[in-house]
Amino acid sequence: MTSNPYQDDRGNKDRTITNPSGSTMTAATGTDHEMNTGHAFLIGDSMTGGYGKTGPDILHDCTIAVNRGEIAVIVGPNGAGKSTAMKATFGMLHLREGSVRLGGEDITDLTPQARVAKGMGFVPQTSNIFTSMTVEENLEMGAFIRTDDFRDTMAQVYDLFPILKEKRNQAAGELSGGQRQQVAVGRALMTQPKVLLLDEPTAGVSPIVMDELFDRIIEVARTGISILMVEQNARQALEIADKGYVLVQGANAHTGTGKELLADPEVRQSFLGG
């Protein structure tokens, strides 16, 4: 297996996102690197359910978890339930069986809004920015639940995504696809989340922009924020993943580290093009 270029050469080496003015997003201490999902920071445990209380089940005994400060990636064929599994952890569909826990607390019955207050941020694949508002207004909207001074956080977002600072007074709808995704991620970071859910963040962008977004995602994770991400670009996503989940028909088919899944002949043949 080839070495992982993302792990060795990309991202922020000192585990902080540093602002030139001196403010930083500091990495959480005591990061748990155990692969046992029972100790994960966010876990959707044995989830079975679908949309609406009477709708058909889309997930079948599906378990998805991410440790603090790590990147977990959900991959699989179209219609496998990838986005559904992630949305289930955010409370966007009814679970008939199973539970969701965040930091050891059972949040299964909480609304998505309540989960945001608990420290979850969610970036949907589409309709994830306010197109008529400026970039800075979008970021300010991300701080809607906060009562403190959020200017330092905005400075950190601008340091992470310099192009947004340059275009902060421009309507977000005028930006390129990759820049819009940066706005969406930046707005989610304004809530100061403990875990960030990303639904296909690189959909429709060029390979160069995809690499840049993955670099930024690595940097966010290195500040101690957990990342749970759904991606169609499975090979590239697994290269940066601490843990990967391959779903088929709403159920777990393969689970392992990103390296393990990339090296698995069955995964490579069935899901990565050989």
C-alpha positions as CSV (number, residue, x, y, z in Angstrom):
1,M,0.0,0.0,0.0
2,T,1.3,3.5,-0.8
3,S,2.0,6.0,1.9
4,N,-0.8,8.5,2.7
5,P,0.2,11.9,1.3
6,Y,-2.6,13.6,3.2
7,Q,-1.4,12.3,6.6
8,D,2.3,13.2,6.0
9,D,2.3,16.4,4.1
10,R,-1.0,18.1,4.5
11,G,-2.8,20.0,7.3
12,N,-1.6,22.0,10.3
13,K,1.4,20.4,12.0
14,D,1.0,22.1,15.4
15,R,-2.6,21.0,15.8
16,T,-4.0,24.5,16.0
17,I,-5.6,26.9,13.6
18,T,-3.6,30.0,14.1
19,N,-4.7,33.5,13.4
20,P,-1.9,36.0,12.3
21,S,-3.1,38.3,15.0
22,G,-2.3,35.7,17.6
23,S,-5.7,34.1,18.4
24,T,-6.0,30.4,18.0
25,M,-8.4,27.5,17.9
26,T,-6.6,25.2,20.3
27,A,-6.6,21.4,20.1
28,A,-8.5,19.5,22.7
29,T,-6.4,17.5,25.1
30,G,-6.8,13.9,25.9
31,T,-8.0,13.0,22.4
32,D,-9.3,9.4,22.4
33,H,-7.9,7.4,19.5
34,E,-9.5,4.0,20.5
35,M,-11.3,2.4,17.7
36,N,-13.9,0.9,20.1
37,T,-17.1,2.7,19.1
38,G,-18.4,2.4,22.7
39,H,-16.0,5.1,23.7
40,A,-16.6,7.4,20.7
41,F,-17.5,11.0,21.3
42,L,-20.5,10.7,18.9
43,I,-22.2,7.4,18.2
44,G,-25.3,6.4,16.3
45,D,-25.7,3.0,17.8
46,S,-27.6,0.2,16.1
47,M,-29.8,2.6,14.3
48,T,-32.9,1.3,12.5
49,G,-35.5,3.7,11.0
50,G,-36.5,6.0,8.2
51,Y,-38.2,9.3,7.4
52,G,-41.5,9.7,9.2
53,K,-42.9,7.4,11.9
54,T,-44.7,5.3,9.3
55,G,-42.1,5.3,6.5
56,P,-40.1,2.3,5.5
57,D,-36.8,1.6,7.2
58,I,-33.8,2.9,5.4
59,L,-31.2,2.1,8.1
60,H,-30.9,-1.4,9.4
61,D,-29.0,-1.9,12.6
62,C,-26.5,0.7,11.4
63,T,-23.7,2.0,13.7
64,I,-21.7,5.1,13.0
65,A,-19.2,6.7,15.4
66,V,-16.5,9.3,15.5
67,N,-13.9,9.9,18.2
68,R,-13.0,13.4,19.5
69,G,-10.7,15.3,17.1
70,E,-10.9,12.6,14.4
71,I,-12.3,12.2,10.9
72,A,-14.9,9.5,10.2
73,V,-16.0,9.0,6.6
74,I,-19.2,7.2,5.4
75,V,-18.9,5.8,1.8
76,G,-20.8,3.4,-0.3
77,P,-22.8,3.1,-3.5
78,N,-25.7,5.4,-4.4
79,G,-28.8,4.8,-2.4
80,A,-26.8,3.0,0.4
81,G,-28.2,5.3,3.1
82,K,-25.0,7.3,3.7
83,S,-26.5,10.7,4.1
84,T,-29.5,9.1,6.0
85,A,-27.1,7.6,8.5
86,M,-25.5,10.9,9.2
87,K,-28.8,12.8,9.3
88,A,-30.0,10.2,11.8
89,T,-27.2,11.2,14.2
90,F,-28.5,14.8,13.8
91,G,-32.1,13.9,14.6
92,M,-33.5,14.4,11.2
93,L,-35.3,11.1,10.9
94,H,-37.2,8.8,13.2
95,L,-35.3,5.9,14.8
96,R,-37.4,2.8,15.5
97,E,-34.5,1.1,17.2
98,G,-31.1,2.3,18.4
99,S,-29.8,5.4,20.1
100,V,-27.6,8.4,19.5
101,R,-25.1,9.6,22.2
102,L,-22.9,12.7,22.3
103,G,-20.2,12.8,24.9
104,G,-21.8,10.0,26.8
105,E,-25.2,11.7,26.9
106,D,-28.2,10.1,25.2
107,I,-29.6,12.7,22.8
108,T,-31.9,10.3,20.8
109,D,-35.0,12.3,21.6
110,L,-33.6,15.8,21.1
111,T,-34.5,17.9,18.1
112,P,-31.8,19.0,15.6
113,Q,-32.0,22.5,17.1
114,A,-31.3,21.1,20.6
115,R,-28.4,19.1,19.2
116,V,-26.9,22.3,17.8
117,A,-27.0,23.7,21.4
118,K,-25.3,20.6,22.6
119,G,-22.4,21.1,20.2
120,M,-23.3,19.6,16.8
121,G,-22.9,21.4,13.5
122,F,-24.4,20.2,10.3
123,V,-23.6,21.3,6.7
124,P,-26.1,19.9,4.2
125,Q,-25.0,19.2,0.6
126,T,-27.3,21.8,-1.0
127,S,-29.1,25.0,0.1
128,N,-26.5,25.5,2.7
129,I,-25.9,29.2,2.4
130,F,-28.0,32.4,2.3
131,T,-27.3,33.5,-1.3
132,S,-28.6,37.1,-1.0
133,M,-26.6,37.8,2.1
134,T,-22.9,38.7,2.2
135,V,-20.3,36.3,3.2
136,E,-19.9,38.0,6.6
137,E,-23.7,38.1,7.2
138,N,-23.7,34.3,6.5
139,L,-21.1,33.8,9.2
140,E,-22.9,36.1,11.6
141,M,-26.0,33.9,11.1
142,G,-24.0,31.0,12.2
143,A,-23.5,32.6,15.6
144,F,-27.3,33.0,16.2
145,I,-27.2,30.8,19.3
146,R,-24.3,32.6,20.9
147,T,-24.6,35.4,23.5
148,D,-20.9,36.1,23.8
149,D,-18.5,38.1,21.5
150,F,-17.9,35.9,18.4
151,R,-15.4,38.2,16.7
152,D,-12.5,36.0,17.6
153,T,-14.2,33.0,16.1
154,M,-14.9,34.9,12.9
155,A,-11.3,35.9,12.7
156,Q,-10.4,32.2,13.0
157,V,-12.8,31.3,10.2
158,Y,-11.2,34.0,8.0
159,D,-7.8,32.6,8.9
160,L,-8.9,29.1,7.9
161,F,-10.5,30.4,4.7
162,P,-8.6,33.5,3.6
163,I,-10.7,33.9,0.4
164,L,-13.8,34.5,2.6
165,K,-12.1,37.5,4.3
166,E,-11.3,38.9,0.8
167,K,-14.9,38.5,-0.3
168,R,-16.6,39.2,3.0
169,N,-18.7,42.0,1.6
170,Q,-19.7,40.1,-1.5
171,A,-23.1,38.3,-1.8
172,A,-22.5,34.6,-1.1
173,G,-24.6,33.6,-4.1
174,E,-21.9,35.2,-6.4
175,L,-19.2,32.9,-5.2
176,S,-17.9,29.7,-6.9
177,G,-19.1,26.3,-5.7
178,G,-15.9,25.7,-3.7
179,Q,-16.1,29.1,-2.1
180,R,-19.8,28.5,-1.2
181,Q,-18.8,25.3,0.6
182,Q,-16.2,27.3,2.6
183,V,-19.0,29.7,3.6
184,A,-21.2,26.8,4.7
185,V,-18.4,25.2,6.7
186,G,-17.4,28.5,8.2
187,R,-20.9,29.3,9.3
188,A,-21.2,26.0,11.0
189,L,-17.9,26.6,12.8
190,M,-19.3,29.9,14.1
191,T,-21.5,27.9,16.5
192,Q,-18.2,26.5,18.1
193,P,-19.3,22.9,17.5
194,K,-17.8,19.9,19.2
195,V,-18.6,17.7,16.2
196,L,-19.2,18.8,12.6
197,L,-21.3,16.8,10.1
198,L,-20.5,17.3,6.4
199,D,-22.8,15.9,3.7
200,E,-20.7,15.5,0.6
201,P,-18.7,18.8,1.0
202,T,-16.8,18.3,-2.3
203,A,-19.8,17.5,-4.5
204,G,-19.5,19.3,-7.8
205,V,-16.1,20.9,-7.2
206,S,-12.9,20.5,-9.2
207,P,-10.1,18.1,-8.0
208,I,-8.0,21.0,-6.9
209,V,-10.8,22.6,-4.9
210,M,-11.5,19.2,-3.4
211,D,-7.9,18.9,-2.2
212,E,-8.1,22.4,-0.7
213,L,-11.4,21.6,1.2
214,F,-9.9,18.3,2.5
215,D,-6.9,20.2,3.7
216,R,-9.1,22.6,5.7
217,I,-11.2,19.7,7.0
218,I,-7.9,18.2,8.4
219,E,-7.1,21.4,10.1
220,V,-10.5,21.7,11.7
221,A,-10.2,18.1,13.1
222,R,-6.7,19.0,14.5
223,T,-8.3,21.6,16.7
224,G,-10.2,18.8,18.5
225,I,-13.4,19.0,16.6
226,S,-14.8,15.6,15.5
227,I,-15.7,15.4,11.8
228,L,-18.3,13.0,10.4
229,M,-18.4,13.2,6.6
230,V,-20.3,11.6,3.8
231,E,-18.4,11.5,0.5
232,Q,-18.8,10.2,-3.0
233,N,-15.1,10.7,-3.6
234,A,-14.5,7.5,-1.6
235,R,-10.8,6.9,-2.2
236,Q,-9.8,10.5,-1.5
237,A,-12.0,10.7,1.6
238,L,-10.6,7.4,3.0
239,E,-7.1,8.8,2.6
240,I,-7.7,11.4,5.2
241,A,-10.0,9.3,7.4
242,D,-9.2,8.0,10.9
243,K,-12.1,5.6,10.5
244,G,-14.3,4.6,7.6
245,Y,-17.7,3.1,7.2
246,V,-18.9,1.4,4.0
247,L,-22.7,1.1,3.9
248,V,-24.7,-1.1,1.7
249,Q,-28.5,-0.9,1.7
250,G,-28.5,1.0,5.0
251,A,-26.4,-1.5,6.9
252,N,-22.7,-1.7,7.8
253,A,-20.8,-3.7,5.2
254,H,-17.1,-2.8,6.1
255,T,-15.6,-0.8,9.0
256,G,-12.0,0.0,9.7
257,T,-9.4,2.7,9.5
258,G,-9.1,4.6,6.3
259,K,-5.8,2.7,5.5
260,E,-7.4,-0.6,6.2
261,L,-10.3,0.0,3.9
262,L,-8.1,1.3,1.1
263,A,-6.0,-1.9,1.4
264,D,-9.0,-4.3,1.6
265,P,-9.3,-6.1,-1.7
266,E,-13.0,-6.5,-1.5
267,V,-13.6,-2.8,-0.7
268,R,-11.2,-1.8,-3.5
269,Q,-12.9,-4.1,-6.0
270,S,-16.5,-3.3,-5.0
271,F,-16.4,0.4,-4.1
272,L,-13.1,1.9,-5.2
273,G,-12.8,0.7,-8.8
274,G,-10.2,-2.0,-8.2
